């Protein structure tokens, strides 16, 4: 784990536990909330660097973590304006700094799926934000698609175009881990 992180866990039924840890791996706060109230800001396990906006891209989940509801979305803000990108997903966390000479850190490890079907490559527009509803019965994996089952954890990140000192590059948001119910 990395300094200062959030952890999501199951509390039974449609409830979840959110725990916040400090730099010394000491739990500093815990909250129990229903699956329909999921709106997780920040990172789980992987903190990223600032992009050309001067802020790190912020990824959060919204909707229900209950697989039966199939009502979950990924939301990102603090992106550069009019920047293209797409979400990536993996059952495994990772941490690779400047992968392929790009900016930021890749917070996932293999196998990595890419949300690149029609309508899934997104533009941040003037607001610098994107939202993608996720079909939990059809999540990309390395070579095909899979259905998420209750108890499965998936790690998400948004990979987007950016610039560094006027030179085109790409960058990543913080990572987000969700355990579905």
Secondary structure, DSSP 8 states (H G I E B T S, - for coil): --SSEEEEEEEETTEEEEEEE-TTS-EEEEEEEEGGGEEE-S-SS------TTSS--EEEEEE---TTT--EEEEEES--TT-EEEEEEEEEEEEEETGGG-SSEEEEEEEEEE--STTTSEE-TTTT-EEEEE-TTSEE-SSSEE---TT-EEEEEEEEEEEETTEEEEEE---EEEE--
